[in-house]
Every structure is written in structure tokens, then in C-alpha cells.
Amino acid sequence: MPQSPVCRSTAVFLITTAFALLGCGLSARAGVTPLPTDADISGGGATWNVRNNQGTSNGLPLGGNGSSSPGLGISDATLTTTSQGDAFDSGVIVWVNDEVFIAPPPAQITPVSYAAGPVQMSGLQVSVDYYAVQTDPILRTQAVFTNPSNFPITATITLTTNVGSDSSTQVIATSSGDTAFTTADHWIITDDGSTTGGDPTNTHVLANGNTGLLVETGLTVFNSAATNGVLARYSLTVPANSTRRLLFFNELNSSAAEAVTDVARYDNITPDSPLLVGLSGNDREQVVNFQFGVSQFGRLTGSGTVGNGRNPFSVEATATQGVNRGQLVYTDVATRRTVRSVTVNAVGRVGNTVQMSGTARINNGGLLPFNASFQDNGASGDIFRLQVGGVINVGPTPLRTGNILITP
């Protein structure tokens, strides 16, 4: 039967109002569910399937069924170099006080990244960004929390992943050296137990040190074929009118042995690491579960006398990660040449070696580029190397007396 003009007008009004509300970006709590935005991002030999329907049937991280309601997450991931898929059965999902993050339209999508938000959750403006690292099969997840109020806000942030290995899931290793997953661990490796093929090995990196933010960990999440997975809860306090960030890394490997070897890369992350592409110095300072800067790269202090053939020389050094945060003085006793740094442009740490670079003067001459490295071998035997403008090339030479200390 044809509709009356009044009915048609009412229908048009309702449809128009619904689209207007969607355009305002209202959250699901207001009764409007943003339309899902799907994308696949790739890099480093892996593809990550980003979907906006990864919420649970009960709206909670535990107890419900996965992929049953709006919510941003990774539905699956594939290690393309070996064609190993089924890494996830819905994962890398961020919850704020047990409310799932839902990506509002429009998301900022590139072939390598997916950025969504902000959305207001528990008084915070929350954004979630996924980035496919281009050098290795690693997904970096960045959760950003901005507090626009004049008082601090504390919230429980939960990360959940249901791993594709289902009931065959095994814990291969944790950062504490056992297979018990606790709040003392800052990474965990799981697999399906297959030594050849099977699902990819999953590495979840939750911090690069025990920062005290983790308040709960678990191996049970929502149901998706099984409830096996990784759950991590953080207690996060965001000061008034401030922003804080949590970083998470998920790495895929073809075998458990490979994963155990590769996980060491997260212990010392330098500012120029491919893991940190796109993060400014200010962004890094806002990250609370990873430490960058002095405490991460080490503080270099000390002095000593070094023997280089017949020409002994003395060296003094202080340095911290950052620009113009250090000093190098090298004095050749025999030739009476002194190299003194003018600027220190870069400081980085690889294992127990700190590297410095910048510009220096030889006596009162002009500016020349210099590169130096210090290897801390304990109370004695430290190794020093210096090259200035291609003219002076000292080392590697052990200290005879003195000590160069690299401290956390």
C-alpha cells in the first residue's frame, strides 16, 4: 500500500537525522555506532588486517564472543614471507575502563598505517594508531590518551589478543626467563607448538622494562574458537591538560627459535630505530611504558689514560642521549694535540657500546666532524675509538688506567 505524505515525511526525517548524527561522530554510548572502516596494512614481510568489528558480544574483554560488535582491532595477520597465516583470531584491541575503542569515521589510512580517533572515553580523548614496521614483520600499536581537564584522570587500559593457535597455544618464553606470564614480564612469546609451518609465532612486547604500570596479565581472553590469548591491564594516570602514550609491539616469526632470538631488539631502542618511525621527540617523551633517552641508552661518564703504541693519551667523556648533551676531550701527550667536541649531535647505545658523533676542534683549528665510541667492559679494559675529520684515527684501544662507565 502506498505511504501517505505524512509517513513519507517522517521516514525522510528519521533517515536524515540518523545520517546527521553519524556525521557528528557520536560514540556508541550515545546510541549511534560508527560505520566500520576496514583496511590491510603491510610491511616487513607481514600483512595486518585492520577491522572495526572486533568488539565482543558482551562488550567486555572477557566472557563474550569476539568479532561480534564494533571495536577496532586486528582480525588476522599473515607472515607473507612464509605464507603462514591465522596469527590472530581478533587481537591488539584497546579498552578503556572495559569499554572498547571504536574507530570513528574517517580513519587516516595509508598502505602502512591506520590512525583513528580521538574518541572521548572516561574523560580522556583516546586515539589508536597501527603502523606496519617496514624492516621486519612487526606491528606497532600506539594508544594516545589526552586529558583536557584541570585534574588528573586514572583509567585502566587493557590490551587483548586472541591468538590463532587456539587450544594448541603454548607459552614459549617470557622476559623473566620462565613460561609463567606475570606483571613482572615485559614481553611474552606464544606459538602452536609446531616446529615446521603451522601458525606464526607471536611475540607481544608490552614494555622495555618493569615500569610498574602493569597491574594484571592473563592468558585467557574473549572466545573466538578458543579463549587462548594475551591480556595486559595497565593503570594509567594522565595529569591535567597532558597527554600520555602506551606503545605495544607485535612481531610474527616463522619459528619459536627465531622469535626468541629477535626479541632482544626491544631491550635497547634507539631514536633512529625503524620501530619509532613517525614519532617525534615529544611523542617519545609522552610514552610511559617504554623508556627512551638517558635511562634507556645509558649515561656515559669517566676518564682514563690510554696507550696507543708509544703515544699515550688521555680521554674524558660525558654524554647522554640527545643533541648537545655531552662532551669529549682527547689529549695526545706526545704531540700535544687536543681534540675538544663543540657539539654532540647524536648519542646512541648498542649493547655495552655508546657511540657519539658531532663536530670538534683540534687545538684552535676549524671545526671537523668526529665519531667516537666507548665500550664498557667493567672496571678495566674499556675500549675507546676516535676519528676526527679523517685525520686522527685512534683505536680500538683499551684504557690502561681510569674507567669509562655506561650506566642505565
C-alpha positions in Angstrom: 0.0 0.0 0.0 1.5 3.5 -0.9 2.7 5.5 2.1 0.8 8.8 3.0 2.7 12.1 2.6 3.0 12.2 6.4 4.6 8.8 6.6 7.0 9.6 3.8 8.0 12.9 5.5 8.5 11.1 8.8 10.7 8.5 7.1 12.8 11.1 5.4 13.2 13.0 8.7 14.4 9.9 10.5 16.9 8.9 7.8 18.2 12.4 7.6 18.6 12.7 11.4 20.4 9.3 11.5 23.0 10.4 8.9 23.4 13.7 10.7 24.2 12.0 13.9 26.7 9.7 12.2 28.4 12.8 10.7 28.8 14.3 14.1 30.9 11.3 15.1 28.9 10.4 18.2 30.0 7.3 20.0 28.2 4.0 20.5 27.3 5.2 24.0 25.0 7.8 22.5 23.2 5.0 20.6 25.0 5.6 17.3 27.5 3.1 16.0 30.2 4.5 13.7 30.4 2.6 10.4 33.3 0.2 10.2 36.3 1.2 8.2 38.5 -1.7 7.1 42.0 -1.8 5.7 45.0 -4.0 5.3 48.4 -2.6 6.1 51.7 -4.2 5.2 55.4 -4.0 5.7 58.5 -6.1 6.6 57.0 -9.3 5.2 53.7 -9.2 7.1 50.1 -8.1 6.4 47.8 -6.9 9.2 44.0 -6.9 8.7 42.6 -3.9 10.5 38.9 -4.2 11.1 36.4 -2.1 13.1 34.1 -5.0 14.1 36.4 -6.7 16.7 34.3 -5.9 19.8 32.7 -8.7 21.9 29.2 -9.9 22.3 29.1 -8.8 26.0 31.1 -5.6 25.4 33.9 -6.7 27.7 37.4 -8.1 27.2 36.4 -11.4 28.9 33.4 -13.7 28.8 31.9 -12.8 25.4 32.5 -13.9 21.8 34.9 -12.0 19.6 34.2 -10.1 16.4 30.6 -9.6 17.5 30.3 -5.8 17.8 32.0 -2.6 16.8 35.6 -2.2 18.0 39.0 -1.6 16.4 41.4 -4.4 16.2 43.5 -6.8 14.0 41.2 -9.6 12.8 44.2 -11.6 11.4 47.8 -11.3 10.3 49.9 -13.2 7.8 53.6 -13.7 7.6 53.8 -13.3 3.9 57.4 -14.5 3.5 56.4 -18.0 4.6 52.6 -17.8 3.8 51.9 -18.5 7.5 48.5 -17.0 8.4 46.0 -17.3 11.2 48.2 -15.3 13.6 45.2 -13.8 15.3 41.5 -14.6 15.9 40.9 -10.9 16.7 43.5 -9.0 18.6 45.5 -5.9 19.6 42.3 -4.4 20.9 42.4 -1.4 23.3 39.9 -1.0 26.1 39.5 1.9 28.5 37.8 1.0 31.7 36.5 -2.1 30.0 35.0 -0.1 27.1 36.3 -1.0 23.7 37.8 1.7 21.4 35.7 2.1 18.3 37.2 3.9 15.3 35.1 6.9 14.3 35.0 7.9 10.6 37.1 8.9 8.9 40.2 7.0 9.8 43.6 8.1 8.4 44.7 5.2 6.3 47.9 4.6 4.3 49.3 1.4 2.9 51.4 1.1 6.1 49.3 2.7 8.8 45.9 3.1 10.2 45.1 6.0 12.6 41.8 6.5 14.3 40.3 9.0 16.8 40.2 10.8 19.0 37.1 9.5 20.8 36.1 10.6 24.3 36.3 7.7 26.8 36.2 8.1 30.6 37.0 11.8 30.3 40.0 11.2 28.0 40.5 11.9 24.3 41.7 8.5 23.0 43.3 7.7 19.7 44.7 4.3 18.4 47.3 4.1 15.6 48.6 1.0 14.0 51.8 1.1 12.0 53.4 -1.8 10.0 57.2 -1.6 10.5 58.8 -1.7 7.1 62.0 -3.6 8.0 60.6 -6.5 9.9 57.2 -8.3 10.4 56.3 -6.0 13.3 53.1 -4.1 14.1 53.5 -1.0 16.3 50.3 0.0 18.2 50.2 3.4 19.7 47.4 4.3 22.1 47.2 8.1 22.9 45.4 9.5 25.9 44.8 13.2 26.3 43.4 14.7 29.4 41.7 18.1 28.6 40.6 18.7 32.2 42.2 20.5 35.1 42.6 17.4 37.3 44.4 14.1 36.8 42.5 11.1 35.4 43.4 7.5 36.2 42.0 4.8 33.9 42.5 1.0 33.4 43.8 0.4 29.9 43.5 -3.2 28.7 45.1 -4.8 25.6 43.6 -8.1 24.4 44.6 -10.5 21.7 43.1 -13.9 20.9 45.8 -15.8 19.2 45.2 -18.0 16.2 46.8 -21.1 17.8 43.6 -21.7 19.8 43.8 -24.5 22.3 47.2 -25.6 21.0 48.7 -22.4 22.3 52.0 -22.7 24.3 54.0 -20.1 26.1 57.5 -20.3 24.7 59.2 -17.7 26.8 58.7 -14.6 28.8 61.2 -11.8 29.7 61.7 -13.1 33.2 63.1 -16.4 31.8 60.2 -18.8 32.5 56.8 -19.6 31.0 54.7 -18.0 33.7 53.2 -14.8 32.4 53.1 -12.2 35.2 53.1 -8.4 35.7 56.9 -8.6 36.0 57.2 -9.6 32.4 57.5 -7.0 29.6 57.2 -9.5 26.7 55.7 -12.9 26.0 56.2 -15.3 23.1 53.4 -17.8 22.2 53.2 -20.5 19.5 51.1 -23.5 18.5 54.0 -25.9 19.2 54.7 -26.7 15.6 58.4 -26.6 14.7 57.7 -26.5 10.9 54.9 -24.4 9.5 51.8 -24.0 11.4 50.7 -20.6 12.7 53.3 -17.9 13.1 55.0 -17.5 16.4 53.5 -14.5 18.2 55.6 -12.0 20.3 53.8 -9.4 22.4 56.0 -6.7 23.7 54.3 -4.7 26.5 57.2 -2.6 27.8 61.0 -2.5 27.7 61.3 -2.6 31.5 59.2 -3.2 34.5 57.7 0.3 34.7 55.1 -0.7 37.4 52.2 0.2 35.1 51.1 -3.4 34.5 48.5 -4.4 37.1 47.2 -7.7 35.6 48.3 -10.2 33.0 46.5 -13.3 31.7 46.4 -16.0 29.0 42.5 -16.0 28.8 40.6 -13.5 26.7 37.2 -13.5 24.9 36.1 -16.5 23.0 37.0 -17.0 19.3 37.3 -20.7 18.5 39.0 -20.8 21.9 39.9 -18.3 24.7 43.6 -18.6 24.5 45.4 -15.3 24.1 47.3 -12.4 25.8 45.7 -9.9 28.2 47.5 -7.0 29.8 46.0 -4.4 32.0 47.7 -1.1 32.8 46.8 1.5 35.5 47.4 4.8 33.7 47.3 8.3 35.2 47.2 11.2 32.8 48.0 14.5 34.5 45.7 17.6 34.0 46.0 19.1 30.5 48.5 16.5 29.4 49.0 13.6 27.0 50.4 10.1 27.8 51.0 7.3 25.3 51.3 3.5 25.5 53.2 1.6 22.9 52.8 -2.1 22.0 54.7 -4.2 19.5 53.5 -7.5 17.9 56.1 -9.5 16.0 55.5 -12.5 13.8 58.1 -15.2 13.3 58.3 -18.4 11.3 59.6 -20.4 14.3 59.8 -20.1 18.1 63.6 -20.2 18.0 63.7 -17.2 15.6 61.3 -15.3 17.9 63.5 -15.9 21.0 66.5 -14.5 19.1 64.7 -11.5 17.7 63.0 -10.3 20.9 66.3 -8.8 22.2 65.8 -5.9 19.7 63.3 -4.3 22.1 65.7 -4.0 25.0 67.5 -1.0 23.6 65.6 1.0 21.1 67.5 4.0 19.7 65.7 7.1 18.4 66.5 6.3 14.8 65.2 2.8 15.1 62.7 1.7 12.4 60.4 0.8 15.3 59.9 4.6 16.1 59.3 5.9 12.6 57.0 8.9 12.7 57.3 9.5 16.5 58.8 12.9 17.4 60.9 13.6 20.4 57.9 15.0 22.1 55.9 11.8 21.3 58.6 9.6 22.8 58.7 11.7 26.0 54.9 11.0 26.4 55.4 7.2 26.2 55.2 5.7 29.7 55.7 2.0 29.2 59.0 2.4 27.2 62.0 4.4 28.3 63.9 6.4 25.8 66.7 8.9 26.5 69.2 8.7 29.3 67.7 5.7 31.2 67.4 3.7 28.1 70.5 4.5 26.2 72.9 4.9 29.1 74.8 7.7 30.6 78.5 7.8 29.6 80.9 9.3 32.2 84.5 8.9 33.1 88.1 9.5 32.1 91.2 7.5 31.6 94.7 7.2 30.1 95.0 5.1 27.0 98.1 3.6 25.5 98.3 3.8 21.7 101.7 2.4 20.7 104.4 4.8 22.1 102.0 7.7 22.4 99.8 7.6 25.5 96.8 9.9 25.5 94.1 10.9 28.0 90.4 11.0 27.3 87.4 12.4 29.2 83.8 11.9 28.1 80.3 12.6 29.4 77.3 12.0 27.3 73.6 11.3 27.4 71.2 10.6 24.6 70.1 13.8 22.8 71.5 16.7 20.9 74.3 18.8 22.5 74.3 16.6 25.6 77.8 15.6 26.0 81.5 16.4 25.9 84.6 14.7 24.6 88.2 15.8 25.3 91.1 13.9 23.9 94.7 14.9 24.6 97.7 13.3 22.9 100.5 13.7 25.4 103.3 13.2 22.8 102.1 15.6 20.1 100.3 18.0 22.4 97.2 17.9 20.2 93.8 18.3 21.9 90.5 17.4 20.3 87.6 19.0 22.1 84.0 18.5 21.0 82.0 21.6 20.1 78.6 20.0 19.5 77.4 16.4 20.1 74.8 15.7 17.5 74.0 12.1 18.3 74.4 9.6 21.1 73.3 6.0 20.8 73.8 2.7 22.6 74.3 -0.7 21.1 74.8 -3.3 23.8 77.5 -2.0 26.1 78.9 0.4 23.5 78.0 4.1 23.3 78.6 6.0 20.1 79.0 9.7 19.8 79.2 12.0 16.8 79.3 15.7 16.2 81.9 18.4 15.5 85.2 19.1 17.2 88.2 21.4 17.1 91.8 20.2 17.0 93.7 22.7 19.2 92.5 26.0 17.9 91.7 25.0 14.4 88.5 24.8 12.4 85.5 22.6 13.0 85.8 19.0 11.9 83.3 16.1 12.1 84.1 13.4 14.8 82.9 10.0 15.6 83.8 8.2 18.8 82.7 5.0 20.6 83.2 3.7 24.1 82.9 0.1 25.0 82.2 -0.5 28.7 83.9 -3.7 29.8 83.7 -3.2 33.5 86.2 -1.8 35.9 89.1 -2.0 33.4 89.7 -2.8 29.8 87.3 -0.3 28.3 87.7 0.3 24.6 87.9 3.7 23.0 87.9 4.7 19.3 88.1 8.2 17.8 88.1 9.5 14.3 88.2 13.3 13.5 87.9 14.6 10.0 89.6 11.6 8.6 92.9 12.8 10.1 93.1 11.3 13.6 92.0 7.7 13.8 92.6 6.2 17.2 91.6 2.7 18.3 90.1 0.5 19.1 92.4 1.0 22.1 92.0 -0.3 25.7 92.3 2.1 28.6 95.4 1.5 30.7 94.1 3.4 33.7 90.8 5.0 34.5 87.3 3.9 33.6 84.5 4.9 31.2 81.2 4.0 32.7 77.9 3.4 30.9 75.1 3.4 33.4 71.4 3.0 33.0 
